[in-house]
Amino acid sequence: MNILKVTVERIDGYCSQSLLVGDCFYIEREGMQLTVPEGKHICLWALQSMMPIFPLLQRSEPKKGDWASKEGQVFVCPDPKGLVHYRIERIRESC
């Protein structure tokens, strides 16, 4: 399974969670483990909206022509005032 890195790429509005550009977290173990660097956090509203696509991006072999096969998917937080852009990347495969 791929390990996903989710990084705040830019903020075009106001983030009520005080996220900063460059803040990140990781999704591991088939979407079952969320790792957040010490002293950081993640907005639960944004996380809830992203969760359905994590399994697609963690597949070991994306299907031909599948949008999830593209690297560096960008996701925008659902809060219309926040407009926080996240980049979701596959960073490696687990053993």
N, CA and C of each residue as an Amber inpcrd file, in Angstrom:
protein
   285
   0.8300000  -1.1910000   0.0000000   0.0000000   0.0000000   0.0000000
   0.8750000   1.2550000   0.0000000   0.4020000   2.2610000  -0.6960000
   1.0810000   3.5450000  -0.7050000   0.8380000   4.2940000   0.5930000
   1.8400000   5.0070000   1.0270000   1.6940000   5.9230000   2.1490000
   1.4410000   7.2940000   1.5490000   0.4200000   7.9760000   2.0560000
   0.0460000   9.2710000   1.5120000   0.5280000  10.3930000   2.4130000
   1.0180000  11.4350000   1.7980000   1.3890000  12.6530000   2.5050000
   0.4210000  13.7360000   2.0550000  -0.2440000  14.3760000   3.0130000
  -1.1960000  15.4390000   2.7340000  -0.6010000  16.7280000   3.2840000
  -0.3470000  17.6860000   2.3950000   0.3390000  18.9220000   2.7630000
  -0.5250000  20.1270000   2.4340000  -0.5530000  21.1040000   3.3350000
  -1.2240000  22.3710000   3.0430000  -0.3650000  23.1000000   2.0010000
  -0.9400000  23.2610000   0.8120000  -0.2060000  23.8700000  -0.2820000
  -0.3860000  25.3850000  -0.3200000  -1.6090000  25.8340000  -0.0990000
  -1.8510000  27.2800000  -0.0390000  -3.1790000  27.5290000   0.6620000
  -3.3450000  28.7580000   1.1320000  -4.5720000  29.1600000   1.8210000
  -5.0450000  30.4520000   1.1730000  -6.2030000  30.3870000   0.5200000
  -6.7350000  31.5560000  -0.1770000  -7.7710000  32.3110000   0.6570000
  -8.0630000  31.8210000   1.8370000  -9.0670000  32.4460000   2.6870000
  -8.5530000  32.4830000   4.1160000  -9.4340000  32.1250000   5.0370000
  -9.1010000  32.1210000   6.4560000  -9.2850000  30.7120000   7.0030000
  -8.2420000  30.1550000   7.5720000  -8.3320000  28.8250000   8.1650000
  -8.5730000  28.9710000   9.6640000  -9.7320000  28.5320000  10.1260000
 -10.0770000  28.6440000  11.5460000  -9.2440000  27.7080000  12.4110000
  -8.5360000  26.7590000  11.7960000  -7.7180000  25.8020000  12.5330000
  -6.2540000  26.2340000  12.6280000  -5.9480000  27.4130000  12.1570000
  -4.5830000  27.9610000  12.2140000  -3.5560000  27.0810000  11.5100000
  -3.9750000  26.4190000  10.4350000  -3.0290000  25.6500000   9.6460000
  -2.1380000  26.6080000   8.8710000  -0.9160000  26.1950000   8.6260000
   0.0370000  27.0090000   7.8820000   0.4620000  26.2600000   6.6260000
   0.8390000  27.0120000   5.6040000   1.3700000  26.3900000   4.4010000
   2.5760000  25.5380000   4.8040000   2.6180000  24.3100000   4.3250000
   3.6910000  23.3780000   4.6660000   3.3110000  22.3810000   5.7450000
   2.2620000  22.6680000   6.5320000   1.8000000  21.6880000   7.5250000
   1.3540000  20.4280000   6.7880000   1.6000000  19.2680000   7.3950000
   1.2570000  18.0220000   6.7120000   0.8710000  16.9420000   7.7060000
   0.3170000  15.8570000   7.1680000   0.0580000  14.6470000   7.9380000
   0.1590000  13.4730000   6.9760000   0.1570000  12.2650000   7.5230000
   0.3690000  11.0540000   6.7320000  -0.7540000  10.0540000   6.9720000
  -1.1340000   9.3500000   5.9060000  -2.1060000   8.2720000   5.9890000
  -1.3620000   6.9880000   5.6600000  -1.3820000   6.0310000   6.6050000
  -0.6310000   4.7860000   6.4430000  -1.5280000   3.5900000   6.7360000
  -0.9870000   2.4250000   6.4780000  -1.6310000   1.1440000   6.8070000
  -3.0530000   1.0530000   6.2970000  -3.1670000   1.1530000   4.9840000
  -4.4530000   0.9980000   4.3150000  -5.5030000   1.9680000   4.8390000
  -5.0740000   3.1960000   5.1110000  -6.0070000   4.2190000   5.5620000
  -6.4080000   4.1200000   7.0040000  -5.7880000   3.2230000   7.7360000
  -6.1900000   2.9920000   9.1220000  -5.3640000   3.7700000  10.1410000
  -4.3070000   4.4320000   9.7020000  -3.4550000   5.1430000  10.6450000
  -3.1900000   6.5550000  10.1490000  -3.4760000   7.5040000  10.9980000
  -3.2340000   8.9150000  10.7150000  -2.0740000   9.3610000  11.5830000
  -1.0250000   9.8930000  10.9720000   0.1410000  10.3590000  11.7130000
   0.2880000  11.8550000  11.4900000   0.2610000  12.6030000  12.5750000
   0.3980000  14.0520000  12.5150000   1.6890000  14.4320000  13.2450000
   2.5760000  15.2000000  12.5960000   3.8170000  15.5930000  13.2740000
   3.5320000  16.3030000  14.5990000   4.4120000  16.1020000  15.5530000
   4.2510000  16.6840000  16.8790000   4.0570000  18.1970000  16.7970000
   3.0850000  18.6750000  17.5550000   2.8030000  20.1020000  17.6030000
   1.9100000  20.5950000  16.4720000   1.5070000  19.7040000  15.5700000
   0.6480000  20.0790000  14.4440000  -0.7170000  19.4320000  14.6220000
  -1.6410000  19.7720000  13.7460000  -2.9790000  19.1900000  13.8080000
  -3.5860000  19.2180000  12.4160000  -4.7730000  18.6460000  12.2810000
  -5.4870000  18.6320000  11.0100000  -6.9420000  18.9900000  11.2670000
  -7.5080000  19.7060000  10.3490000  -8.9190000  20.0810000  10.4330000
  -9.7820000  18.8520000  10.1630000 -10.6700000  18.5190000  11.0830000
 -11.5070000  17.3320000  10.9220000 -12.5010000  17.4690000   9.7740000
 -12.9520000  18.6860000   9.4730000 -13.8720000  18.8840000   8.3480000
 -13.1680000  18.5630000   7.0340000 -11.9500000  19.0460000   6.8860000
 -11.1860000  18.7510000   5.6670000 -10.8740000  17.2590000   5.5930000
 -10.4620000  16.6790000   6.7090000 -10.1360000  15.2570000   6.7470000
 -11.3400000  14.4140000   6.3480000 -12.4970000  14.7190000   6.8980000
 -13.7060000  13.9660000   6.5870000 -14.0110000  14.0220000   5.0930000
 -13.7810000  15.1490000   4.4700000 -14.0600000  15.2970000   3.0440000
 -13.0590000  14.5470000   2.1710000 -11.8200000  14.4120000   2.6480000
 -10.7770000  13.7350000   1.8810000 -10.8220000  12.2180000   2.0340000
 -11.3420000  11.7390000   3.1400000 -11.2580000  10.3110000   3.4640000
 -11.7390000   9.3710000   2.3560000 -12.8120000   9.6770000   1.6370000
 -13.2450000   8.7290000   0.6030000 -12.2270000   8.5030000  -0.5160000
 -11.3200000   9.4310000  -0.7530000 -10.3620000   9.2340000  -1.8410000
  -9.0590000   8.5750000  -1.3870000  -8.8160000   8.4900000  -0.0890000
  -7.5760000   7.8680000   0.3860000  -7.4070000   6.4310000  -0.1130000
  -8.4320000   5.5730000  -0.0230000  -8.2320000   4.1980000  -0.5070000
  -7.8820000   4.1370000  -2.0000000  -8.4630000   5.0230000  -2.7870000
  -8.1540000   5.0450000  -4.2200000  -6.6870000   5.3800000  -4.4590000
  -6.1890000   6.3460000  -3.6960000  -4.8040000   6.7720000  -3.8820000
  -3.8130000   5.7970000  -3.2670000  -4.2620000   4.9490000  -2.3650000
  -3.3630000   3.9920000  -1.7370000  -3.2740000   2.6720000  -2.4840000
  -4.0710000   2.4980000  -3.5150000  -3.9930000   1.2510000  -4.2840000
  -2.5820000   1.0590000  -4.8150000  -2.1250000  -0.1570000  -4.7870000
  -0.7710000  -0.4270000  -5.2710000  -0.6790000  -0.2920000  -6.7810000
  -1.7660000  -0.5880000  -7.4940000  -1.7630000  -0.4760000  -8.9490000
  -3.0390000   0.2110000  -9.4100000  -2.9760000   1.5510000  -9.6220000
  -4.1680000   2.2610000 -10.1150000  -4.5920000   1.7120000 -11.4800000
  -5.8660000   1.7720000 -11.7570000  -6.3910000   1.3050000 -13.0350000
  -6.0580000   2.3080000 -14.1370000  -5.8330000   1.8200000 -15.3390000
  -5.4770000   2.6570000 -16.4780000  -6.5530000   3.7230000 -16.7180000
  -6.1170000   4.9780000 -16.8520000  -7.0360000   6.0770000 -17.1080000
  -7.7620000   6.5950000 -15.8790000  -7.5400000   5.9700000 -14.7430000
  -8.1980000   6.3720000 -13.4980000  -7.6360000   7.7200000 -13.0390000
  -8.5000000   8.6470000 -12.6560000  -8.0230000   9.9540000 -12.2050000
  -7.1170000   9.8150000 -10.9960000  -7.3030000   8.7730000 -10.2070000
  -6.4910000   8.5730000  -9.0040000  -5.0780000   8.1220000  -9.3240000
  -4.8080000   7.8190000 -10.5810000  -3.4520000   7.4020000 -10.9330000
  -2.5200000   8.5980000 -11.0990000  -3.0850000   9.7900000 -11.1400000
  -2.2750000  10.9930000 -11.2980000  -1.6110000  11.3520000  -9.9790000
  -0.3570000  11.7640000 -10.0490000   0.3740000  12.1360000  -8.8440000
   0.0010000  13.5460000  -8.3940000   0.0710000  13.7740000  -7.1120000
  -0.1150000  15.1120000  -6.5570000  -1.5240000  15.6550000  -6.6820000
  -2.5070000  14.8650000  -6.3230000  -3.8870000  15.3360000  -6.3560000
  -4.0520000  16.5480000  -5.4410000  -4.8020000  17.5290000  -5.8970000
  -5.0590000  18.7160000  -5.0810000  -6.5070000  18.6670000  -4.6110000
  -6.7040000  18.9810000  -3.3440000  -8.0110000  18.9500000  -2.7210000
  -8.2270000  20.2880000  -2.0280000  -9.4270000  20.8490000  -2.1050000
  -9.7300000  22.1210000  -1.4400000 -10.7100000  21.8470000  -0.3070000
 -10.3990000  22.3890000   0.8570000 -11.2650000  22.2480000   2.0320000
 -12.6890000  22.6920000   1.6800000 -13.7060000  22.0140000   2.2030000
 -15.0920000  22.3590000   1.8680000 -15.5840000  23.6690000   2.4880000
 -14.8280000  24.2630000   3.3980000 -15.2440000  25.5300000   4.0100000
 -15.0580000  26.6550000   2.9900000 -16.1520000  27.2920000   2.5390000
 -16.0230000  28.3290000   1.5150000 -15.2400000  29.5610000   1.9780000
 -15.1160000  29.7420000   3.2830000 -14.3260000  30.8760000   3.7930000
 -12.8630000  30.5080000   3.9560000 -12.5750000  29.2180000   4.0560000
 -11.2100000  28.7720000   4.2960000 -10.3730000  28.6820000   3.0350000
 -10.9020000  27.9560000   2.0500000 -10.1920000  27.7500000   0.7870000
  -8.7590000  27.2780000   1.0010000  -8.6210000  26.2770000   1.8630000
  -7.3100000  25.6800000   2.1190000  -7.0770000  24.5920000   1.0750000
  -5.9610000  24.6820000   0.3560000  -5.6190000  23.7210000  -0.6900000
  -4.6150000  22.7250000  -0.1300000  -4.9260000  21.4500000  -0.2850000
  -4.0570000  20.3700000   0.1780000  -3.5310000  19.6070000  -1.0340000
  -2.2730000  19.2000000  -0.9900000  -1.7070000  18.3330000  -2.0160000
  -1.5920000  16.9410000  -1.4000000  -2.1450000  15.9480000  -2.0820000
  -2.1020000  14.5710000  -1.6140000  -1.1560000  13.8130000  -2.5340000
  -0.0750000  13.2700000  -1.9460000   0.9540000  12.5970000  -2.7390000
   1.2150000  11.1990000  -2.1990000   1.5070000  10.2850000  -3.0990000
   2.0260000   8.9810000  -2.6870000   3.5090000   9.1830000  -2.4480000
   3.9890000   8.8130000  -1.2610000   5.4080000   9.0580000  -1.0140000
   6.2500000   7.7900000  -1.0140000   5.6510000   6.6480000  -0.7560000
   6.3860000   5.3930000  -0.8520000   5.4150000   4.2450000  -0.6690000
   5.9030000   3.0930000  -0.9030000   5.0900000   1.8950000  -0.6800000
   5.5950000   1.2000000   0.5560000   4.6960000   0.6950000   1.3540000
   5.1040000  -0.0620000   2.5310000   5.5080000  -1.4590000   2.1110000
   6.2460000  -2.1390000   2.9770000   6.7330000  -3.4950000   2.6640000
   5.6460000  -4.5300000   2.8270000
